[in-house]
């Protein structure tokens, strides 16, 4: 009997399907994926896909993004209940109210948002390109940034801009406290601390470098160091170890685990491919058209 991974690989060929996986997915999911990356890398890859079917191993807003960018393709998420608490912290009515209060401001939304929020925004961004995008907005133009206040505060710190921030956050990254990072430093004094900008400012302040997940991967590849404390969702450590077999990685805390990212299993990927499971991602065309504009603007400005 074929092993489940062999069956997945065979079905990918049979169905002309490609598997995209976020770096926060578990190691076994990353290992059967055709591309593993952060939100920006996955957004770019989604526009290059030649396959008929995209199996998206991540959370719903990511699968929606792939569907918006590929209206002619089937996008299937293996686990439809894999949501994002941050994305659910703002609804369209909330954003409409802010826009009415600041009618002359440009709205930049973090990719960790629903299709409806993207549709109401001028530009989308990811943690890897947010600063670059904000730096291109004229200085005399106000900015509304939703929904992550921690990523927003990091952009403010780096750009010198003051933005209108929504009070959203990532429950996984706010678990990473300064105490945890300092304790990890004591255990591994020669390790550089790399932290995600979704973490609170107090935690970022005791880290050595602030990077998106893709930025962490790029930095470690080029860096001469040998040891790293990783202050983001622990799934990325599998990616880092595969890419850098001669280096050591330590989680700042085992509590930095996203339960939604871990809902995807090999069995669910198989179900998405053979038709016994999975969920076909559908974004209402009028919303998708508007959301696509904010995503294309992001890709153009990146």
Residue frames relative to the residue before (quaternion, step in Angstrom):
aa qw qx qy qz dx dy dz
X 1.0000 0.0000 0.0000 0.0000 0.00 0.00 0.00
X 0.4870 -0.6743 0.4704 0.2947 3.56 -0.90 0.91
X 0.4727 -0.6331 0.5256 0.3156 3.54 -1.10 0.69
X 0.6576 -0.5402 0.3447 0.3962 3.56 -1.19 0.55
X 0.6463 0.5169 -0.3357 0.4499 3.61 0.98 -0.74
X 0.6341 0.5179 -0.3288 0.4708 3.60 1.08 -0.70
X 0.6423 0.5187 -0.3166 0.4670 3.57 1.02 -0.80
X 0.6276 0.5277 -0.3302 0.4676 3.58 1.05 -0.77
X 0.6738 0.4941 -0.3017 0.4592 3.59 0.87 -0.93
X 0.6482 0.5167 -0.3178 0.4603 3.60 0.99 -0.81
X 0.6802 0.4906 -0.2882 0.4621 3.58 0.96 -0.88
X 0.5750 0.5752 -0.3830 0.4379 3.59 1.10 -0.62
X 0.6732 0.4791 -0.2897 0.4830 3.58 0.96 -0.88
X 0.6691 0.5232 -0.2996 0.4345 3.56 0.90 -0.97
X 0.7636 0.3706 -0.1826 0.4962 3.58 0.94 -0.92
X 0.3379 -0.7317 0.5010 0.3154 3.60 1.30 -0.15
X 0.3627 0.7373 -0.4665 0.3274 3.51 0.88 1.11
X 0.1882 -0.7486 0.6247 0.1184 3.52 -1.26 0.53
X 0.2599 -0.7600 0.5768 0.1491 3.57 -1.06 0.78
X 0.0995 -0.7711 0.6283 0.0277 3.55 -0.77 1.12
X 0.0230 -0.8190 0.5728 -0.0243 3.60 -0.86 0.94
X 0.4270 -0.6819 0.5357 0.2563 3.53 -1.08 0.79
X 0.5987 -0.5962 0.4069 0.3473 3.57 -1.17 0.60
X 0.6253 0.5253 -0.3531 0.4564 3.62 1.21 -0.17
X 0.4820 0.6488 -0.4491 0.3808 3.58 1.25 -0.02
X 0.6093 -0.5545 0.4060 0.3956 3.58 -1.19 0.44
X 0.6965 -0.5243 0.3119 0.3779 3.56 -1.22 0.57
X 0.6673 0.5075 -0.3267 0.4364 3.61 0.92 -0.81
X 0.6250 0.5103 -0.3371 0.4851 3.59 1.15 -0.56
X 0.6340 0.5280 -0.3295 0.4590 3.58 0.94 -0.86
X 0.6805 0.5337 -0.2916 0.4086 3.58 0.96 -0.90
X 0.7216 0.3917 -0.2633 0.5065 3.63 1.12 -0.43
X 0.5221 0.6562 -0.4050 0.3644 3.59 1.29 -0.04
X 0.4636 -0.6562 0.5218 0.2869 3.55 -1.25 0.52
X 0.7809 0.0347 -0.0266 0.6231 3.57 1.22 -0.50
X 0.0917 -0.7652 0.6365 0.0282 3.54 -1.00 0.97
X 0.2435 0.7898 -0.5346 0.1764 3.57 -0.79 0.94
X 0.5935 -0.5267 0.4482 0.4117 3.52 -1.36 -0.13
X 0.7648 -0.3835 0.2359 0.4609 3.58 -1.28 0.03
X 0.6611 0.4955 -0.3176 0.4653 3.58 0.98 -0.80
X 0.6611 0.5138 -0.3067 0.4528 3.58 0.86 -0.96
X 0.6680 0.4952 -0.2958 0.4702 3.56 1.00 -0.82
X 0.6159 0.5387 -0.3438 0.4607 3.60 1.08 -0.70
X 0.6620 0.4915 -0.2977 0.4812 3.56 0.96 -0.89
X 0.6675 0.5141 -0.3020 0.4459 3.57 0.88 -0.98
X 0.6169 0.5686 -0.3423 0.4231 3.57 1.04 -0.78
X 0.6704 0.4904 -0.3038 0.4666 3.61 1.09 -0.62
X 0.6871 0.4862 -0.2739 0.4652 3.61 1.24 -0.34
X 0.4826 0.7189 -0.4121 0.2837 3.55 1.25 -0.40
X 0.2377 -0.7797 0.5689 0.1088 3.57 -0.88 1.01
X 0.5380 0.6462 -0.3930 0.3722 3.60 1.24 -0.36
X 0.5540 -0.6062 0.4592 0.3387 3.56 -1.29 0.33
X 0.7896 0.2328 -0.0802 0.5621 3.55 1.12 -0.76
X 0.1474 -0.7577 0.6306 0.0813 3.57 -1.03 0.88
X 0.1496 -0.7399 0.6503 0.0856 3.56 -0.79 1.07
X 0.1154 -0.8406 0.5286 0.0252 3.56 -0.37 1.24
X 0.1361 -0.7961 0.5889 0.0303 3.54 -0.49 1.27
X 0.4639 0.6135 -0.4928 0.4069 3.51 -0.12 1.36
X 0.6179 -0.4905 0.4004 0.4662 3.56 -0.99 -0.84
X 0.7536 -0.4728 0.2223 0.3989 3.53 -1.25 0.50
X 0.6567 0.5129 -0.3574 0.4219 3.63 0.81 -0.80
X 0.6243 0.5357 -0.3363 0.4585 3.59 1.11 -0.62
X 0.6575 0.4935 -0.3009 0.4834 3.58 0.97 -0.86
X 0.6109 0.5377 -0.3385 0.4723 3.59 1.08 -0.74
X 0.6392 0.5330 -0.3243 0.4496 3.58 0.97 -0.88
X 0.6514 0.5063 -0.3093 0.4729 3.58 0.96 -0.88
X 0.6580 0.5073 -0.3071 0.4640 3.59 1.00 -0.82
X 0.6389 0.5292 -0.3177 0.4591 3.58 1.02 -0.82
X 0.7125 0.4465 -0.2460 0.4821 3.57 0.99 -0.87
X 0.7691 0.2652 -0.1389 0.5646 3.60 1.25 -0.37
X 0.0427 -0.8630 0.5025 0.0303 3.61 0.62 1.07
X 0.6856 0.4860 -0.2915 0.4569 3.61 1.14 -0.48
X 0.6756 0.4876 -0.2885 0.4718 3.60 1.26 -0.14
X 0.4789 -0.6117 0.5387 0.3260 3.52 -1.34 0.35
X 0.0513 -0.7652 0.6408 0.0340 3.58 -0.88 0.95
X 0.0497 -0.8078 0.5868 -0.0267 3.55 -0.66 1.15
X 0.1848 -0.7514 0.6234 0.1120 3.55 -0.92 0.94
X 0.4732 -0.7084 0.4405 0.2832 3.63 -0.70 1.02
X 0.7952 0.1503 -0.0653 0.5838 3.59 1.07 -0.75
X 0.2605 -0.8169 0.4947 0.1415 3.62 -0.14 1.25
X 0.6436 0.5214 -0.3327 0.4508 3.60 1.20 -0.34
X 0.4858 0.6341 -0.4509 0.3983 3.59 1.27 0.17
X 0.0367 0.8287 -0.5519 0.0858 3.54 -0.01 1.32
X 0.3609 -0.6922 0.5680 0.2608 3.55 -1.32 -0.22
X 0.4062 -0.7390 0.4784 0.2452 3.61 -0.45 1.16
X 0.6234 0.5439 -0.3513 0.4384 3.60 1.01 -0.77
X 0.6571 0.5220 -0.3109 0.4462 3.58 0.90 -0.94
X 0.6979 0.4738 -0.2650 0.4671 3.57 1.11 -0.70
X 0.5449 0.6443 -0.3850 0.3738 3.61 1.29 -0.05
X 0.7494 0.2332 -0.1950 0.5882 3.58 1.27 -0.03
X 0.1463 -0.7831 0.5980 0.0883 3.58 -0.98 0.82
X 0.7184 -0.4645 0.2846 0.4325 3.61 -1.19 0.33
X 0.6363 0.5331 -0.3409 0.4413 3.60 0.97 -0.79
X 0.6074 0.5536 -0.3456 0.4529 3.58 1.07 -0.77
X 0.7062 0.4665 -0.2718 0.4580 3.56 0.82 -1.01
X 0.6068 0.5447 -0.3543 0.4578 3.60 1.02 -0.73
X 0.6523 0.5211 -0.3125 0.4531 3.60 0.97 -0.86
X 0.6541 0.4960 -0.3183 0.4742 3.61 0.95 -0.82
X 0.6529 0.5206 -0.3155 0.4508 3.58 0.94 -0.89
X 0.6411 0.5140 -0.3236 0.4691 3.60 1.06 -0.70
X 0.6531 0.5099 -0.3037 0.4703 3.56 1.13 -0.70
X 0.7806 0.1701 -0.0768 0.5965 3.58 1.10 -0.75
X 0.0690 -0.8761 0.4752 0.0418 3.61 0.60 1.13
X 0.7066 0.4557 -0.2708 0.4687 3.61 1.12 -0.51
X 0.5374 0.6412 -0.3991 0.3752 3.61 1.27 -0.03
X 0.4170 -0.6440 0.5766 0.2809 3.54 -1.28 0.52
X 0.2696 -0.7616 0.5668 0.1616 3.59 -0.96 0.83
X 0.0573 -0.7628 0.6441 0.0019 3.53 -0.77 1.14
X 0.0786 -0.8011 0.5920 0.0408 3.57 -0.72 1.01
X 0.4898 -0.6220 0.5380 0.2894 3.50 -1.13 0.82
X 0.5842 -0.6057 0.4095 0.3523 3.58 -1.03 0.77
X 0.5971 0.5427 -0.3508 0.4752 3.60 1.23 -0.45
X 0.5192 0.5912 -0.4280 0.4448 3.54 0.64 1.19
X 0.5971 -0.5801 0.4162 0.3657 3.56 -1.23 0.42
X 0.6662 -0.4842 0.3812 0.4200 3.55 -1.30 0.28
X 0.6297 0.5510 -0.3357 0.4326 3.60 1.04 -0.76
X 0.6569 0.4889 -0.3077 0.4845 3.59 1.03 -0.78
X 0.6237 0.5274 -0.3363 0.4689 3.60 0.99 -0.76
X 0.6518 0.5331 -0.3088 0.4421 3.58 1.03 -0.85
X 0.7039 0.4436 -0.2554 0.4925 3.59 1.14 -0.60
X 0.6310 0.5507 -0.3139 0.4474 3.58 1.31 -0.11
X 0.5047 -0.6409 0.4876 0.3109 3.55 -1.27 0.41
X 0.7962 0.0288 0.0405 0.6030 3.55 0.98 -0.92
X 0.2817 -0.7147 0.6122 0.1873 3.54 -1.12 0.74
X 0.0506 -0.7893 0.6090 0.0594 3.60 -1.23 0.25
X 0.2603 -0.7003 0.6263 0.2226 3.53 -1.36 0.18
X 0.6792 -0.4809 0.3369 0.4404 3.58 -1.23 0.13
X 0.6607 0.5243 -0.3147 0.4354 3.60 1.14 -0.53
X 0.7975 0.2762 -0.1626 0.5111 3.61 1.10 -0.50
X 0.3818 0.7644 -0.4600 0.2416 3.61 1.28 -0.06
X 0.6761 0.4904 -0.3025 0.4592 3.60 0.85 -0.93
X 0.6407 0.5313 -0.3184 0.4537 3.57 0.96 -0.88
X 0.6693 0.4960 -0.2934 0.4690 3.57 0.98 -0.84
X 0.6599 0.5037 -0.3117 0.4623 3.60 0.87 -0.92
X 0.6553 0.5265 -0.3147 0.4409 3.59 0.99 -0.77
X 0.6590 0.4958 -0.3119 0.4719 3.60 1.24 -0.29
X 0.5515 0.5908 -0.4000 0.4322 3.59 1.27 -0.14
X 0.5333 -0.6405 0.4348 0.3412 3.64 -0.78 0.92
X 0.5835 -0.6361 0.3891 0.3216 3.55 -0.99 0.92
X 0.7025 0.4692 -0.2760 0.4585 3.58 1.08 -0.65
X 0.6002 0.5615 -0.3506 0.4490 3.56 1.31 0.08
X 0.3849 -0.7275 0.5197 0.2289 3.58 -0.80 0.98
X 0.2055 -0.7815 0.5810 0.0968 3.55 -1.19 0.60
X 0.1777 -0.7074 0.6742 0.1158 3.54 -1.10 0.87
X 0.0614 -0.8052 0.5897 0.0099 3.58 -0.78 1.03
X 0.0494 0.7993 -0.5932 0.0819 3.56 -0.71 1.13
X 0.7190 -0.2000 -0.6428 -0.1727 1.61 -2.23 1.13
X 0.6071 0.6308 -0.3349 0.3484 3.64 1.23 -0.26
X 0.3135 -0.7829 0.5107 0.1672 3.57 -0.41 1.24
X 0.6486 0.5262 -0.3344 0.4366 3.62 1.07 -0.60
X 0.6333 0.4736 -0.3245 0.5190 3.59 0.97 -0.77
X 0.6327 0.5444 -0.3253 0.4444 3.57 1.00 -0.82
X 0.6761 0.4877 -0.3048 0.4606 3.60 0.90 -0.86
X 0.6188 0.5303 -0.3444 0.4662 3.59 1.11 -0.67
X 0.6398 0.5106 -0.3240 0.4743 3.61 1.00 -0.81
X 0.6275 0.5287 -0.3339 0.4640 3.59 0.98 -0.81
X 0.6565 0.5286 -0.2959 0.4495 3.55 0.95 -0.96
X 0.7328 0.4339 -0.2338 0.4691 3.58 0.92 -0.92
X 0.7532 0.4116 -0.2104 0.4680 3.59 1.00 -0.76
X 0.4004 -0.7097 0.4834 0.3198 3.58 1.16 -0.55
X 0.5260 0.6233 -0.4113 0.4069 3.58 1.30 0.12
X 0.2621 -0.7006 0.6286 0.2126 3.53 -1.32 0.40
X 0.0724 -0.8168 0.5724 -0.0016 3.56 -0.70 1.10
X 0.4716 -0.5985 0.5480 0.3451 3.54 -1.30 0.29
X 0.1132 -0.8341 0.5397 0.0106 3.57 -0.44 1.25
X 0.3646 -0.6854 0.5850 0.2347 3.55 -1.11 0.74
X 0.4891 -0.6987 0.4518 0.2616 3.58 -1.11 0.68
X 0.3511 0.7281 -0.5134 0.2882 3.59 0.80 1.02
X 0.0227 -0.8010 0.5982 -0.0106 3.56 -1.24 0.38
X 0.4660 -0.6391 0.5296 0.3065 3.54 -1.34 0.26
X 0.4162 -0.7338 0.4740 0.2523 3.63 -0.54 1.08
X 0.6274 0.5358 -0.3439 0.4483 3.61 1.11 -0.60
X 0.7259 0.4489 -0.2595 0.4519 3.60 0.82 -0.95
X 0.6386 0.5172 -0.3557 0.4451 3.62 1.07 -0.54
X 0.5428 0.5963 -0.4127 0.4235 3.60 1.25 -0.11
X 0.6146 0.5448 -0.3488 0.4514 3.59 1.21 -0.40
X 0.0843 -0.8321 0.5482 -0.0048 3.56 -0.34 1.28
X 0.6502 -0.5027 0.3839 0.4209 3.61 -1.22 0.36
X 0.6166 0.5608 -0.3428 0.4333 3.60 1.03 -0.80
X 0.6491 0.5202 -0.3172 0.4555 3.59 0.95 -0.85
X 0.6678 0.4992 -0.2996 0.4638 3.56 0.94 -0.88
X 0.6653 0.4968 -0.3036 0.4674 3.60 0.92 -0.88
X 0.6343 0.5177 -0.3300 0.4699 3.59 1.05 -0.73
X 0.6487 0.5074 -0.3128 0.4732 3.59 1.02 -0.80
X 0.6188 0.5422 -0.3333 0.4604 3.58 1.09 -0.72
X 0.6349 0.5247 -0.3285 0.4622 3.58 1.02 -0.77
X 0.6776 0.4883 -0.2807 0.4729 3.57 1.02 -0.81
X 0.7959 0.1514 -0.0433 0.5846 3.58 1.06 -0.79
X 0.0983 -0.8727 0.4761 0.0463 3.59 0.54 1.19
X 0.6960 0.4615 -0.2803 0.4733 3.61 1.16 -0.42
X 0.5711 0.6163 -0.3680 0.3983 3.57 1.29 -0.05
X 0.3802 -0.6893 0.5689 0.2379 3.57 -1.10 0.78
X 0.3284 -0.7469 0.5476 0.1857 3.57 -1.00 0.86
X 0.0790 -0.7851 0.6143 0.0043 3.55 -0.71 1.16
X 0.0321 -0.8263 0.5609 -0.0395 3.57 -0.67 1.10
X 0.4633 -0.6711 0.5136 0.2667 3.54 -1.21 0.64
X 0.5288 -0.6615 0.4227 0.3225 3.64 -0.98 0.72
X 0.5321 0.5960 -0.4265 0.4240 3.62 1.23 -0.02
X 0.5520 0.5948 -0.4006 0.4254 3.61 1.25 -0.23
X 0.6048 -0.5767 0.3990 0.3775 3.62 -1.12 0.56
X 0.6710 -0.5370 0.3462 0.3762 3.56 -1.20 0.64
X 0.6352 0.5431 -0.3403 0.4310 3.62 0.93 -0.86
X 0.6730 0.4708 -0.2906 0.4908 3.59 1.05 -0.72
X 0.6248 0.5331 -0.3378 0.4597 3.59 1.02 -0.76
X 0.6496 0.5646 -0.3145 0.4005 3.56 1.02 -0.82
X 0.7246 0.3931 -0.2564 0.5047 3.62 1.14 -0.43
X 0.5423 0.5856 -0.4072 0.4441 3.58 1.30 0.21
X 0.5273 -0.6340 0.4640 0.3236 3.58 -1.28 0.27
X 0.8067 0.0477 0.0158 0.5888 3.58 0.98 -0.84
X 0.2209 -0.7461 0.6130 0.1369 3.56 -1.15 0.69
X 0.1105 0.8066 -0.5651 0.1334 3.56 -0.63 1.16
X 0.4937 -0.5446 0.5682 0.3698 3.52 -1.35 0.31
X 0.6678 -0.4829 0.3413 0.4520 3.60 -1.18 0.17
X 0.6437 0.5052 -0.3193 0.4780 3.57 1.01 -0.78
X 0.6363 0.5325 -0.3164 0.4598 3.56 1.07 -0.77
X 0.6110 0.5410 -0.3445 0.4640 3.57 1.07 -0.71
X 0.6625 0.5116 -0.3065 0.4533 3.57 0.90 -0.95
X 0.6678 0.4974 -0.3007 0.4649 3.58 0.92 -0.89
X 0.6556 0.5252 -0.3129 0.4431 3.58 0.95 -0.89
X 0.6787 0.5010 -0.2983 0.4465 3.58 0.82 -0.99
X 0.6217 0.5512 -0.3393 0.4411 3.60 1.00 -0.80
X 0.7583 0.4016 -0.1977 0.4740 3.57 0.93 -0.94
X 0.6155 0.5993 -0.3344 0.3876 3.58 1.18 -0.57
X 0.4660 -0.6906 0.4901 0.2564 3.56 -1.16 0.68
X 0.5105 0.6714 -0.4077 0.3498 3.59 1.27 -0.25
X 0.3643 -0.7489 0.5220 0.1841 3.55 -1.30 0.35
X 0.7850 0.2533 -0.1286 0.5505 3.60 1.20 -0.44
X 0.0276 -0.8126 0.5806 -0.0432 3.55 -0.98 0.91
X 0.2429 -0.7059 0.6463 0.1584 3.52 -1.15 0.78
X 0.1959 -0.8175 0.5384 0.0593 3.55 -0.61 1.19
X 0.0844 -0.8131 0.5760 -0.0040 3.55 -0.52 1.24
X 0.5467 0.5095 -0.4747 0.4649 3.51 0.36 1.37
X 0.7567 -0.3359 0.2492 0.5025 3.59 -1.24 -0.14
X 0.5264 -0.7210 0.3649 0.2643 3.55 -0.74 1.13
X 0.4985 0.6766 -0.4231 0.3387 3.61 1.20 -0.32
X 0.6070 0.5865 -0.3545 0.4023 3.58 1.10 -0.65
X 0.5525 0.6193 -0.4063 0.3824 3.61 1.12 -0.47
X 0.5959 0.5483 -0.3627 0.4612 3.61 1.08 -0.63
X 0.6464 0.5174 -0.3051 0.4705 3.57 0.96 -0.91
X 0.6872 0.5007 -0.2815 0.4448 3.57 0.84 -1.02
X 0.6647 0.5044 -0.3090 0.4563 3.57 0.96 -0.83
X 0.6374 0.5199 -0.3269 0.4653 3.59 1.04 -0.76
X 0.7177 0.4578 -0.2489 0.4619 3.55 0.96 -0.90
X 0.7950 0.1970 -0.0715 0.5693 3.59 1.16 -0.64
X 0.0971 -0.8644 0.4904 0.0541 3.61 0.53 1.16
X 0.6924 0.4850 -0.2891 0.4493 3.61 1.13 -0.46
X 0.6686 0.4961 -0.2927 0.4703 3.58 1.28 0.02
X 0.3669 -0.7333 0.5365 0.1996 3.56 -1.25 0.48
X 0.1025 -0.7999 0.5910 0.0178 3.54 -1.05 0.87
X 0.0943 -0.7941 0.6004 0.0069 3.54 -0.95 0.96
X 0.4093 -0.6961 0.5292 0.2605 3.59 -0.91 0.88
X 0.4930 -0.6410 0.4966 0.3154 3.58 -0.96 0.85
X 0.7663 -0.1258 0.0774 0.6253 3.55 1.18 -0.66
X 0.4666 -0.6691 0.5033 0.2850 3.57 -1.08 0.72
X 0.5459 0.6194 -0.3941 0.4038 3.60 1.30 -0.13
X 0.5835 0.5735 -0.3753 0.4356 3.60 1.25 -0.29
X 0.3733 0.7100 -0.4901 0.3411 3.52 0.58 1.22
X 0.2675 -0.7703 0.5609 0.1431 3.58 -0.74 1.07
X 0.3619 -0.7633 0.4873 0.2214 3.61 -0.41 1.14
X 0.6336 0.5403 -0.3375 0.4391 3.60 1.07 -0.64
X 0.6430 0.5198 -0.3207 0.4620 3.58 1.02 -0.78
X 0.7101 0.4593 -0.2544 0.4692 3.57 1.11 -0.65
X 0.4680 0.6801 -0.4466 0.3448 3.62 1.24 0.15
X 0.6037 0.5534 -0.3597 0.4472 3.59 1.20 -0.45
X 0.0308 -0.7865 0.6168 -0.0060 3.57 -0.92 0.95
X 0.6624 -0.4874 0.3755 0.4273 3.57 -1.27 0.27
X 0.6284 0.5427 -0.3338 0.4462 3.58 1.01 -0.79
X 0.6728 0.4840 -0.2963 0.4746 3.58 1.02 -0.78
X 0.6029 0.5290 -0.3549 0.4804 3.60 1.11 -0.61
X 0.6365 0.5220 -0.3179 0.4705 3.57 1.00 -0.87
X 0.6564 0.5170 -0.3043 0.4575 3.58 0.95 -0.88
X 0.6364 0.5273 -0.3219 0.4618 3.57 1.07 -0.78
X 0.6911 0.4786 -0.2659 0.4719 3.57 1.12 -0.69
X 0.7698 0.3681 -0.2143 0.4755 3.59 0.87 -0.86
X 0.5798 -0.6436 0.3471 0.3594 3.58 1.30 0.09
X 0.5665 0.6083 -0.3920 0.3941 3.58 1.24 0.01
X 0.7896 0.1411 -0.0750 0.5925 3.58 1.27 -0.20
X 0.5665 0.6066 -0.4400 0.3428 3.52 -1.26 -0.38
X 0.2648 -0.7527 0.5882 0.1321 3.54 -1.31 0.26
X 0.3618 -0.7236 0.5496 0.2085 3.56 -0.77 1.07
X 0.3269 -0.7721 0.5164 0.1740 3.57 -0.59 1.17
X 0.0081 -0.7942 0.6065 -0.0369 3.56 -0.80 1.07
X 0.0682 -0.7611 0.6445 0.0266 3.54 -0.94 0.97
X 0.5273 -0.6511 0.4442 0.3174 3.57 -0.74 1.09
X 0.5669 -0.6762 0.3449 0.3200 3.63 -0.63 1.14
X 0.6605 0.5073 -0.3260 0.4474 3.62 0.89 -0.84
X 0.6563 0.4851 -0.2998 0.4941 3.58 1.05 -0.79
X 0.6444 0.5399 -0.3179 0.4384 3.57 0.94 -0.92
X 0.6454 0.5362 -0.3245 0.4366 3.59 0.95 -0.86
X 0.6857 0.4630 -0.2802 0.4868 3.58 0.95 -0.88
X 0.6519 0.5159 -0.3135 0.4589 3.59 0.97 -0.84
X 0.6090 0.5693 -0.3442 0.4319 3.57 1.06 -0.78
X 0.6218 0.5560 -0.3412 0.4334 3.59 1.03 -0.75
X 0.6812 0.4759 -0.2975 0.4700 3.59 0.93 -0.84
X 0.6494 0.5060 -0.3103 0.4753 3.59 1.12 -0.68
X 0.6464 0.4994 -0.3215 0.4791 3.60 0.98 -0.81
X 0.6141 0.5404 -0.3438 0.4612 3.59 1.02 -0.76
X 0.6231 0.5330 -0.3284 0.4688 3.59 1.04 -0.80
X 0.6817 0.4858 -0.2944 0.4611 3.58 0.81 -0.98
X 0.6497 0.5152 -0.3177 0.4599 3.59 1.00 -0.76
X 0.7178 0.4451 -0.2541 0.4713 3.60 0.97 -0.85
X 0.6363 0.5306 -0.3288 0.4532 3.57 1.28 -0.20
